[in-house]
Amino acid sequence: MIDSSDGLDSDALLGVKSKIVNQAEFRILSPHDTELISLITNWYHEEWKIPLDKSLAKIKSVLIDETQLQVVMTIDSVPIATGGIYNHVGLLDLQPKFKIHKHWLGLVYTIPEMRQKGYGALLCKQLEFLAKQRGFSELYLFSDTAVNLYVRLGWEEVEIVPFGSRLVTVMRKYCMGE
């Protein structure tokens, strides 16, 4: 459960209902969480058509690196959302100028029936808290679908760049001193 010792309070959640906060639990995955890893790879495949083997390899590499993490959010012990902090995201392959930035919030996914209820925002706030706890000075992300959400969460737009056939907004959030 989230409580004030977890670094989140009602002001930090920007209007996310306290009922959601009281129900939510977060788990930082380890390599032994094979069922959850399998579930996440399936979610990523269904949502973004990321090949299962590619997601599996990425998650496994993240879980053995202390500078990266994958988090699962549960409600009543049922996984409903995931996301992580990564050293490499797909954008870096097409926009290498961003490789100087080492910590990327990404692959934030909420199951369809739980969307538009504040869970994605809550997960992002937890990831930001974990980044700050680990001493990361800033986080980056890129999005073309949730820019308004991230702006509401205090992220600033850095640049709009091409990513494949679409334009994405690269965003930054400072973690220290908040």
Secondary structure, DSSP 8 states (H G I E B T S, - for coil): ---GGGT--TTTTTT--HHHHHHEEEEE--TT-HHHHHHHHHHHHHHH---HHHHHHHHHHHHT-TT-EEEEEEETTEEEEEEEEES--THHHH-GGGGG---EEEEEEE-GGGTTSSHHHHHHHHHHHHHHHTT-SEEEEEESS-HHHHHHTT-EEEEEEEETTEEEEEEEEE-TT-
